[in-house]
């Protein structure tokens, strides 16, 4: 699949060998164009970034001849559920999955014709980043989409316990759509999951004011994955005297 057949794609800098492939599945109401900032940042570290229109295209991109291993699915909101479902089904070519802002139930809140979702309130639910708000507007996002119920069949298909590849979960501490406490319970008991919370971050965890930290956390995960599916340490917090604390 060539770049001109993909609506949004970013490659490694010219003259630099590619280090892997990241396929992104956006969530409710999001347009692929809203991931331009994310795509450029991750591609600058030599990871090819492709934004998929749906699960079917994501599965094809994993097997595309232009995709370089390791091949990683990154899903946001309901895109995280679709990514988890593909991983649970053992999608060919998939080496790991990143779940950002995973929904944990059919609906976080409800909208009615009498009380429609306000656009500004919707943006505040998503992110505190004004630059991202502008990206959403220019990309033609759909206000109120976060009030849409998540299909029960999608929740069932996203069987976290059936995922055999490494999983990085990114979640905002201030996510009012999918609260962190509920997400902790959803991931509990799954030894293959690394859950990282981002302080003062809302639902669109890849595109909030902490987007640089989210991207850096993703790249560190990718670098560890390149070494081994066991995700060996690369960076280690050392204490004076020769002992060390937490590992990354």
Secondary structure as the mmCIF struct_conf table of DSSP 4:
data_model
#
loop_
_struct_conf.conf_type_id
_struct_conf.id
_struct_conf.beg_label_comp_id
_struct_conf.beg_label_asym_id
_struct_conf.beg_label_seq_id
_struct_conf.end_label_comp_id
_struct_conf.end_label_asym_id
_struct_conf.end_label_seq_id
HELX_RH_3T_P HELX_RH_3T_P1 UNK A 3 UNK A 5
BEND BEND1 UNK A 6 UNK A 8
STRN STRN1 UNK A 9 UNK A 10
HELX_LH_PP_P HELX_LH_PP_P1 UNK A 12 UNK A 13
TURN_TY1_P TURN_TY1_P1 UNK A 14 UNK A 15
BEND BEND2 UNK A 16 UNK A 16
STRN STRN2 UNK A 20 UNK A 25
TURN_TY1_P TURN_TY1_P2 UNK A 28 UNK A 29
HELX_RH_3T_P HELX_RH_3T_P2 UNK A 32 UNK A 35
HELX_RH_AL_P HELX_RH_AL_P1 UNK A 36 UNK A 44
TURN_TY1_P TURN_TY1_P3 UNK A 45 UNK A 46
STRN STRN3 UNK A 47 UNK A 52
BEND BEND3 UNK A 53 UNK A 54
HELX_RH_AL_P HELX_RH_AL_P2 UNK A 55 UNK A 63
TURN_TY1_P TURN_TY1_P4 UNK A 65 UNK A 66
BEND BEND4 UNK A 69 UNK A 70
STRN STRN4 UNK A 71 UNK A 76
TURN_TY1_P TURN_TY1_P5 UNK A 77 UNK A 77
HELX_RH_AL_P HELX_RH_AL_P3 UNK A 78 UNK A 88
TURN_TY1_P TURN_TY1_P6 UNK A 89 UNK A 90
TURN_TY1_P TURN_TY1_P7 UNK A 92 UNK A 93
STRN STRN5 UNK A 96 UNK A 100
BEND BEND5 UNK A 101 UNK A 101
BEND BEND6 UNK A 105 UNK A 106
BEND BEND7 UNK A 108 UNK A 109
BEND BEND8 UNK A 113 UNK A 113
TURN_TY1_P TURN_TY1_P8 UNK A 114 UNK A 115
HELX_LH_PP_P HELX_LH_PP_P2 UNK A 116 UNK A 118
HELX_RH_AL_P HELX_RH_AL_P4 UNK A 119 UNK A 126
BEND BEND9 UNK A 128 UNK A 128
HELX_RH_AL_P HELX_RH_AL_P5 UNK A 130 UNK A 139
TURN_TY1_P TURN_TY1_P9 UNK A 140 UNK A 140
TURN_TY1_P TURN_TY1_P10 UNK A 143 UNK A 144
HELX_RH_3T_P HELX_RH_3T_P3 UNK A 145 UNK A 147
BEND BEND10 UNK A 148 UNK A 148
HELX_LH_PP_P HELX_LH_PP_P3 UNK A 149 UNK A 151
HELX_RH_AL_P HELX_RH_AL_P6 UNK A 152 UNK A 157
HELX_RH_3T_P HELX_RH_3T_P4 UNK A 160 UNK A 162
BEND BEND11 UNK A 165 UNK A 165
STRN STRN6 UNK A 166 UNK A 172
TURN_TY1_P TURN_TY1_P11 UNK A 173 UNK A 174
BEND BEND12 UNK A 176 UNK A 178
HELX_RH_AL_P HELX_RH_AL_P7 UNK A 180 UNK A 187
TURN_TY1_P TURN_TY1_P12 UNK A 188 UNK A 189
TURN_TY1_P TURN_TY1_P13 UNK A 191 UNK A 192
STRN STRN7 UNK A 193 UNK A 198
TURN_TY1_P TURN_TY1_P14 UNK A 199 UNK A 200
BEND BEND13 UNK A 203 UNK A 203
HELX_RH_3T_P HELX_RH_3T_P5 UNK A 205 UNK A 207
BEND BEND14 UNK A 208 UNK A 208
TURN_TY1_P TURN_TY1_P15 UNK A 209 UNK A 210
HELX_RH_AL_P HELX_RH_AL_P8 UNK A 211 UNK A 227
TURN_TY1_P TURN_TY1_P16 UNK A 229 UNK A 230
BEND BEND15 UNK A 234 UNK A 234
STRN STRN8 UNK A 236 UNK A 238
TURN_TY1_P TURN_TY1_P17 UNK A 240 UNK A 241
BEND BEND16 UNK A 242 UNK A 242
STRN STRN9 UNK A 244 UNK A 247
#
